[in-house]
Protein backbone atom coordinates (compact mmCIF):
# COMPACT_ATOMS: atom_id res chain seq x y z
CA UNK A 1 0.00 0.00 0.00
CA UNK A 2 2.80 2.41 0.88
CA UNK A 3 4.71 1.73 -2.34
CA UNK A 4 1.57 2.23 -4.40
CA UNK A 5 0.65 5.59 -2.83
CA UNK A 6 4.01 7.07 -1.76
CA UNK A 7 4.90 10.33 -3.54
CA UNK A 8 1.99 9.94 -5.96
CA UNK A 9 -1.09 12.04 -6.72
CA UNK A 10 -3.80 9.91 -5.09
CA UNK A 11 -6.45 11.46 -7.35
CA UNK A 12 -4.75 9.82 -10.34
CA UNK A 13 -4.65 6.29 -8.87
CA UNK A 14 -7.42 3.71 -8.93
CA UNK A 15 -9.80 3.55 -7.15
CA UNK A 16 -9.48 7.28 -6.35
CA UNK A 17 -9.27 8.38 -9.98
CA UNK A 18 -13.02 8.38 -10.42
CA UNK A 19 -14.98 5.83 -8.48
CA UNK A 20 -13.92 6.85 -4.96
CA UNK A 21 -13.19 10.26 -3.41
CA UNK A 22 -9.88 10.23 -1.43
CA UNK A 23 -11.48 11.48 1.78
CA UNK A 24 -10.00 10.40 5.11
CA UNK A 25 -12.94 8.02 5.59
CA UNK A 26 -12.41 6.39 2.21
CA UNK A 27 -8.65 6.21 2.70
CA UNK A 28 -9.16 4.42 6.02
CA UNK A 29 -11.44 1.88 4.33
CA UNK A 30 -8.99 1.43 1.45
CA UNK A 31 -6.03 0.92 3.81
CA UNK A 32 -7.94 -1.61 5.86
CA UNK A 33 -9.02 -3.65 2.85
CA UNK A 34 -5.61 -3.61 1.16
CA UNK A 35 -3.60 -4.43 4.30
CA UNK A 36 -6.11 -7.08 5.39
CA UNK A 37 -5.81 -8.77 2.01
CA UNK A 38 -2.07 -9.19 2.62
CA UNK A 39 -1.93 -10.04 6.33
CA UNK A 40 -5.24 -11.58 7.40
CA UNK A 41 -5.05 -15.27 8.26
CA UNK A 42 -6.37 -17.61 10.95
CA UNK A 43 -4.29 -15.83 13.66
CA UNK A 44 -4.24 -12.19 12.52
CA UNK A 45 -7.05 -9.92 11.39
CA UNK A 46 -6.93 -6.21 10.66
CA UNK A 47 -10.22 -4.89 12.01
CA UNK A 48 -9.73 -1.12 12.38
CA UNK A 49 -7.78 1.67 10.68
CA UNK A 50 -7.66 5.28 11.80
CA UNK A 51 -6.48 8.07 9.49
CA UNK A 52 -5.54 11.34 11.15
CA UNK A 53 -6.27 14.53 9.23
CA UNK A 54 -4.94 16.84 11.96
CA UNK A 55 -3.79 16.43 15.57
CA UNK A 56 -7.40 16.44 16.72
CA UNK A 57 -9.40 15.08 13.78
CA UNK A 58 -9.44 11.48 12.58
CA UNK A 59 -11.56 9.12 10.50
CA UNK A 60 -11.88 5.46 11.50
CA UNK A 61 -13.02 2.49 9.47
CA UNK A 62 -13.83 -0.69 11.37
CA UNK A 63 -15.22 -4.04 10.24
CA UNK A 64 -18.10 -5.34 12.30
C-alpha positions as CSV (number, residue, x, y, z in Angstrom):
1,X,0.0,0.0,0.0
2,X,2.8,2.4,0.9
3,X,4.7,1.7,-2.3
4,X,1.6,2.2,-4.4
5,X,0.7,5.6,-2.8
6,X,4.0,7.1,-1.8
7,X,4.9,10.3,-3.5
8,X,2.0,9.9,-6.0
9,X,-1.1,12.0,-6.7
10,X,-3.8,9.9,-5.1
11,X,-6.4,11.5,-7.3
12,X,-4.7,9.8,-10.3
13,X,-4.6,6.3,-8.9
14,X,-7.4,3.7,-8.9
15,X,-9.8,3.5,-7.1
16,X,-9.5,7.3,-6.3
17,X,-9.3,8.4,-10.0
18,X,-13.0,8.4,-10.4
19,X,-15.0,5.8,-8.5
20,X,-13.9,6.9,-5.0
21,X,-13.2,10.3,-3.4
22,X,-9.9,10.2,-1.4
23,X,-11.5,11.5,1.8
24,X,-10.0,10.4,5.1
25,X,-12.9,8.0,5.6
26,X,-12.4,6.4,2.2
27,X,-8.6,6.2,2.7
28,X,-9.2,4.4,6.0
29,X,-11.4,1.9,4.3
30,X,-9.0,1.4,1.4
31,X,-6.0,0.9,3.8
32,X,-7.9,-1.6,5.9
33,X,-9.0,-3.7,2.8
34,X,-5.6,-3.6,1.2
35,X,-3.6,-4.4,4.3
36,X,-6.1,-7.1,5.4
37,X,-5.8,-8.8,2.0
38,X,-2.1,-9.2,2.6
39,X,-1.9,-10.0,6.3
40,X,-5.2,-11.6,7.4
41,X,-5.0,-15.3,8.3
42,X,-6.4,-17.6,11.0
43,X,-4.3,-15.8,13.7
44,X,-4.2,-12.2,12.5
45,X,-7.0,-9.9,11.4
46,X,-6.9,-6.2,10.7
47,X,-10.2,-4.9,12.0
48,X,-9.7,-1.1,12.4
49,X,-7.8,1.7,10.7
50,X,-7.7,5.3,11.8
51,X,-6.5,8.1,9.5
52,X,-5.5,11.3,11.2
53,X,-6.3,14.5,9.2
54,X,-4.9,16.8,12.0
55,X,-3.8,16.4,15.6
56,X,-7.4,16.4,16.7
57,X,-9.4,15.1,13.8
58,X,-9.4,11.5,12.6
59,X,-11.6,9.1,10.5
60,X,-11.9,5.5,11.5
61,X,-13.0,2.5,9.5
62,X,-13.8,-0.7,11.4
63,X,-15.2,-4.0,10.2
64,X,-18.1,-5.3,12.3
